[in-house]
Amino acid sequence: MRQRSLYVITTALLCVVVFILGVSARAGCNHDISAWTNEQLHGFMDKYGITSRHNDKSVSQSVADTVKYYKDAAATNAEIFGTKVDHVINGLKIKLEQQRQLSENNIASVIEGIQHRLRRLELQGELSRDRVAETLDRMHREAVQKKIVSDSQWNDIYNDVLSSFEQRQAWYQRVINRKTDEASSSLNRWLQGVRDRLVTSASLTEKQANDVIANLRNSLVSSTDVSQLGNKRFYHHLKHELQKKSDLRKDQIKTVMDQLQDDVTAYKVFAMDYLGDKYSNAQEWADDMGRKIKDTGSYTMDRVYDWINYIDGQVRSYLPTVLGGHREFYEKDVHNVKDSAYDTIRSAVSSVAADWKGSASAAARSKASLEAEVSSSASSLHGEATDTINSWHKQFSDYWYDQEREFYRRMGYTEAQIGWVQRYLSKAFEGEKALTKSQIDHTLDNVAHYLEDTRTQSRAQVQHQIDQLRLLIEQWRHKACEKGHCY
């Protein structure tokens, strides 16, 4: 009896310690940036896509003040999110370690995968039992196929995680009230803070503030990549929605957009850190879109248009800034492809709506069809645009820059560091005879040493970058050879 009591007390203490460590990690205890170099400060700005910030007197703040402001604001956001997820993950981790049925690497893999998915659901305001169950179901096959866990072990994990969430609602309850308070409590708390500030600083009525928050919520949860929050496309779409769906005057919309910039940027800084390296999750978003169409039977085309616009934006991001006269050709080409994608999704959505009227089971079958058609349209659009772009590349360094710049930036590399790699590749592979195996190996070794010296990533992560770089070289050579320029 005494041993059992000691075991319970020890386990409880472990839970408390791990919880405190989790909260401290989310909040980012060390906010002191006084010793940061200019490179570190600008690296932070580049990583999170921050340009500048103005104080209440419209005086431009220093880079150090801007970095400190957003680090502090992100830490405040970290105190709003994560409590539920940390509780679930910490409990699961302790249980798996005590059972000793899985290796340390497999435990880490399971924990990392589940934690990332739960955090993404939390940011979407959908941390409900039903949505967690769907997410775990999608993880099941991959985890078993990779022999990380057995079927029976996964069932135990599945039940253990779900036990921390509310019981499944009846079908009519899900239709009437699709989201529980628990599912969206963190996001609601953050949005409530934004709403309160808008009412005070932008002089909005209760209804106007609610309209703004509703549109802001839609913009946040529909994003497939949190690193793109707060970019020009994000604000353009949000402004368009406010003009269309609210009774705000022009001057009020401008004030609101100005007020939201700090909040959205601070949210993005927090969300990128919260999700780790995996910012983008387009496939899970496509799954969600199909699920929502099946659940409601009347999902609006606005969100579908948003998805097409997202694809269009992703394709445009591959364009080099030196297209010149070719830009008009590209715009026309993408426009035609996008029209085709619109038609495909319109047809798919119409099919789903018709099936819903017939029966719920038919709608479920249509979901799979919709996902396939959406995925096919996106792949086709991306593939055709990439082929067109590749024909304009004159050397590998440009190809690498267009393909990898955004990824390196998100990993924490500064523009200066990315530029160094591009210039080095340009010099190393200047002539056709430079692409020999020995020259490639020598060049990649030097790039690896440079990336390691920046201390932005671990040695293993740098090696992954080098492997990807080697693969890009082969892809570029293949593309060039198809066009009559074999190296």
NORRAQUI-V669622 format. One record per pair of residues at least 24 apart in sequence whose ideal C-beta (glycine too) atoms are under 10 Angstrom apart, sorted by the first residue. I is the first residue (numbers start at 1). GAP is how many residues later the second one is. Records with the same first field share a line. If there is no record, write none. Layout:
I->GAP / GAP
This chain:
7->91
11->80 / 83 / 84 / 87
14->76 / 79 / 80 / 83 / 84
15->72 / 75 / 76 / 78 / 79
16->74
17->73
18->68 / 69 / 71 / 72 / 73 / 75 / 76
19->64 / 67 / 68 / 71 / 72
20->66
21->65 / 69
22->60 / 61 / 63 / 64 / 65 / 67 / 68
23->55 / 56 / 59 / 60 / 63
24->54
25->53 / 57 / 61 / 248
26->48 / 49 / 51 / 52 / 53 / 54 / 55 / 56 / 57 / 59 / 60 / 244 / 247 / 248
27->47 / 48 / 49 / 50 / 51 / 52 / 55 / 243
28->43 / 44 / 46 / 47 / 50 / 241 / 242 / 245
29->46
30->41 / 45
31->36 / 37 / 40 / 41 / 43 / 44
32->36 / 39
33->31 / 32 / 34 / 35 / 38
34->30 / 34
36->27 / 28 / 31 / 32
38->25 / 26
39->375 / 377 / 378 / 415
40->27 / 374
41->25 / 26 / 27 / 373
42->25 / 372 / 373 / 374
43->24 / 366 / 369 / 370 / 371 / 372 / 373 / 374 / 411 / 413
44->24 / 26 / 27 / 225 / 368 / 370
45->25 / 369 / 370
46->363 / 364 / 366 / 367 / 368 / 369 / 370 / 371 / 372
47->180 / 222 / 225 / 226 / 362 / 363 / 364 / 365 / 366 / 367 / 409
48->26 / 179 / 181 / 182 / 217 / 218 / 220 / 221 / 222 / 224 / 225 / 361 / 362
49->178 / 179 / 180 / 181 / 182 / 216 / 219 / 220 / 223 / 360 / 361
50->180 / 215 / 216 / 218 / 219
51->214
53->208 / 209 / 212
54->204 / 207 / 208
56->145
66->199
67->202
69->193 / 196 / 197
70->192 / 195 / 196 / 198 / 199 / 200
71->195 / 198 / 199 / 202
72->194
73->189 / 190 / 192 / 193 / 194 / 196 / 197
74->191 / 192 / 193 / 194 / 195 / 196 / 197 / 198 / 199 / 200
75->191 / 194 / 195 / 198
76->114 / 117 / 190 / 194
77->109 / 112 / 113 / 116 / 186 / 189 / 190 / 191 / 192 / 193 / 194 / 196 / 197
78->191 / 192 / 193 / 195 / 196
79->110 / 191
80->105 / 106 / 107 / 108 / 109 / 110 / 112 / 113 / 187 / 190
81->38 / 41 / 42 / 46 / 104 / 105 / 106 / 108 / 109 / 186 / 189 / 190 / 193
82->33 / 36 / 37 / 40 / 104 / 188 / 192
83->39 / 102 / 103
84->34 / 38 / 43 / 80 / 81 / 98 / 99 / 101 / 102
85->29 / 30 / 31 / 32 / 33 / 34 / 35 / 36 / 37 / 42 / 79 / 101 / 189
86->29 / 32 / 33
87->77
88->26 / 27 / 30 / 39 / 44 / 72 / 73 / 74 / 75 / 76 / 77
89->25 / 26 / 29 / 30 / 72 / 75
90->25
91->69 / 70 / 72 / 73
92->64 / 65 / 68 / 69 / 72
95->61 / 62 / 65
96->53 / 57 / 60 / 61 / 64
99->54 / 57
101->48 / 49 / 51 / 52 / 55
102->46 / 47 / 48 / 51 / 55
103->45
105->43
106->37 / 40 / 41 / 42 / 43 / 47
107->41 / 42
108->40
109->34 / 37 / 39 / 40
110->29 / 33 / 38 / 39 / 43 / 44 / 47
111->46
112->164 / 166
113->26 / 29 / 30 / 35
114->25 / 29 / 43 / 44 / 47
115->160 / 161
116->158 / 159 / 160 / 161 / 162 / 165
117->161 / 164 / 167
118->43 / 46 / 47
119->152 / 155 / 156 / 157 / 159
120->106 / 151 / 154 / 155 / 158 / 161 / 164 / 165
121->62 / 63 / 163 / 167
122->61 / 62 / 63 / 64 / 65 / 152
123->63 / 64 / 67 / 97 / 98 / 100 / 103 / 144 / 147 / 148 / 151 / 152
124->55 / 59 / 60 / 63 / 93 / 96 / 97 / 98 / 99 / 157 / 160 / 161 / 164
125->54 / 58 / 59 / 60 / 61 / 62 / 63 / 65 / 66 / 92 / 95 / 96
126->52 / 53 / 54 / 57 / 58 / 61 / 95 / 162
127->38 / 52 / 53 / 55 / 56 / 57 / 58 / 59 / 60
128->37 / 38 / 40 / 41 / 46 / 50 / 51 / 52 / 53 / 54 / 55 / 56
129->32 / 33 / 34 / 35 / 36 / 37 / 38 / 39 / 40 / 51 / 53 / 54
130->32 / 35 / 36 / 38 / 39 / 44 / 48 / 49 / 50 / 53 / 161 / 165
131->34 / 48 / 52 / 157 / 160
132->26 / 29 / 30 / 32 / 33 / 51
133->25 / 28 / 29 / 32 / 35
134->150 / 153 / 154 / 157
135->26 / 149 / 152 / 153
136->25 / 26
138->145 / 146 / 149
171->124 / 189
174->121
175->120 / 121 / 122
178->114 / 117 / 118
184->33 / 37
187->30 / 33 / 34 / 80
188->25 / 29
190->27 / 30 / 73 / 76 / 77 / 80
191->25 / 26 / 29 / 72 / 76
193->70
194->65 / 66 / 68 / 69 / 70 / 73
197->62 / 63 / 65 / 66
198->57 / 58 / 61 / 62 / 65
200->59
201->54 / 55 / 57 / 58
202->46 / 50 / 51 / 52 / 53 / 54 / 55 / 56 / 57 / 58
203->49 / 52
204->42 / 44 / 48 / 51 / 52 / 55
205->42 / 43
207->39 / 40
208->34 / 38 / 39 / 40 / 41 / 44 / 48
209->37 / 47
210->36
211->30 / 31 / 34 / 35 / 36 / 37 / 45
212->26 / 29 / 30 / 33 / 34 / 36 / 40 / 41 / 44 / 45 / 47 / 48
214->27 / 31 / 32
215->24 / 25 / 26 / 27 / 29 / 30 / 31 / 41
216->25 / 26 / 40 / 44 / 47 / 48 / 51
218->27 / 84 / 85 / 88
219->41 / 45 / 87
220->44 / 47 / 48 / 51
221->64 / 67
222->63 / 66 / 67 / 80 / 81 / 84 / 85 / 88
223->45 / 48 / 56 / 57 / 58 / 62 / 83 / 87
224->55 / 56 / 57 / 58 / 59 / 60 / 61 / 62 / 64 / 82 / 83 / 86 / 87 / 90
225->47 / 50 / 53 / 54 / 55 / 56 / 57 / 60 / 85 / 88 / 89 / 181 / 185
226->41 / 42 / 43 / 44 / 45 / 46 / 47 / 48 / 49 / 52 / 53 / 54 / 55
227->41 / 44 / 45 / 48 / 52 / 53 / 179 / 182 / 183
228->40 / 51 / 52 / 82 / 85 / 86 / 89 / 178
229->35 / 36 / 38 / 39 / 40 / 42 / 43 / 50
230->30 / 31 / 32 / 33 / 34 / 35 / 36 / 37 / 38 / 39
231->33 / 37 / 82
232->81
233->73 / 76 / 77 / 79 / 80 / 83 / 84
234->30 / 34 / 79
235->25 / 26 / 29
236->73
237->65 / 68 / 69 / 72 / 73
238->26
241->61 / 65
244->58
245->57
272->138
277->130 / 133 / 134 / 135 / 180 / 184
279->128 / 131
280->34 / 127 / 130
282->25 / 28 / 29 / 32 / 93 / 96
283->88 / 92 / 95
285->25
286->84 / 85 / 86 / 88 / 89 / 92
287->80 / 84
289->56 / 60 / 78 / 81 / 82 / 85
290->58 / 62 / 74 / 76 / 77 / 78 / 79 / 80 / 81 / 82 / 84
291->73 / 76 / 80
292->75
293->55 / 56 / 59 / 60 / 62 / 63 / 70 / 73 / 74 / 77 / 78
294->58 / 61 / 62 / 66 / 68 / 69 / 70 / 71 / 72 / 73 / 74 / 76
295->61 / 65 / 68 / 72
296->57 / 60 / 67
297->55 / 56 / 57 / 58 / 59 / 60 / 63 / 66
298->54 / 55 / 58
299->50 / 53 / 54 / 57
300->49
301->41 / 44 / 45 / 48
304->37 / 38 / 41 / 42 / 44 / 45 / 66 / 70
305->37 / 40
307->34 / 38 / 67 / 70 / 71
308->30 / 31 / 33 / 34 / 36 / 37 / 66 / 69 / 70 / 73
309->29
310->68
311->26 / 27 / 30 / 63 / 66 / 67 / 68 / 70 / 71 / 74
312->25 / 26 / 29 / 69 / 73
314->64 / 67 / 68 / 71 / 92
315->63 / 66 / 67 / 68 / 69 / 70 / 71 / 73 / 74
316->69
317->85 / 88 / 89
318->64 / 67 / 68 / 70 / 71 / 72 / 84 / 85 / 87 / 88
319->66 / 69 / 70 / 73 / 83
320->69 / 72 / 73 / 78 / 79 / 81 / 82
321->81
322->70 / 72 / 76
323->66 / 69
324->68
326->62 / 63 / 65 / 66
329->59
330->55 / 58 / 59 / 62
333->51 / 52 / 55
334->47 / 50 / 51 / 54
336->48
337->40 / 43 / 44 / 45 / 46 / 47 / 48 / 51
338->39 / 43
340->37 / 40 / 41
341->32 / 33 / 35 / 36 / 37 / 39 / 40
342->35
343->34
344->26 / 29 / 30 / 32 / 33 / 36
345->25 / 28 / 29 / 32 / 33
347->26
348->24 / 25 / 26 / 29
349->24 / 25
386->93
387->92 / 95 / 96
390->85 / 86 / 88 / 89 / 90 / 92 / 93
391->88 / 89 / 91 / 92
393->83 / 86 / 87
394->86 / 91
395->30 / 31 / 34 / 35 / 36 / 81 / 85
396->26 / 29 / 30 / 32 / 33 / 34 / 38 / 39 / 73 / 76 / 77 / 79 / 80 / 81 / 84 / 91
397->24 / 25 / 26 / 27 / 28 / 29 / 30 / 31 / 32 / 33
398->24 / 27 / 28 / 78
399->26 / 73 / 74 / 76 / 77 / 80 / 81
400->25 / 26 / 29 / 68 / 69 / 72 / 73 / 76
401->24 / 25
403->65 / 66 / 69 / 72 / 73
404->61 / 64 / 65 / 68
407->58 / 61
408->43 / 48 / 49 / 57
411->40 / 45 / 46 / 50 / 51 / 54
412->42 / 43 / 44 / 45
413->38 / 41 / 43 / 44 / 52
414->40 / 42
417->33 / 34 / 36 / 37 / 39
420->27 / 30 / 31 / 34
421->25 / 26 / 29 / 30 / 44 / 48
424->26
425->44 / 48
429->44 / 47 / 58
431->56
432->48 / 53 / 54 / 55
433->54
434->53
435->38 / 41 / 42 / 45 / 52
436->51
440->29 / 30 / 33 / 34
441->29
443->26 / 27 / 30
444->25 / 26 / 29
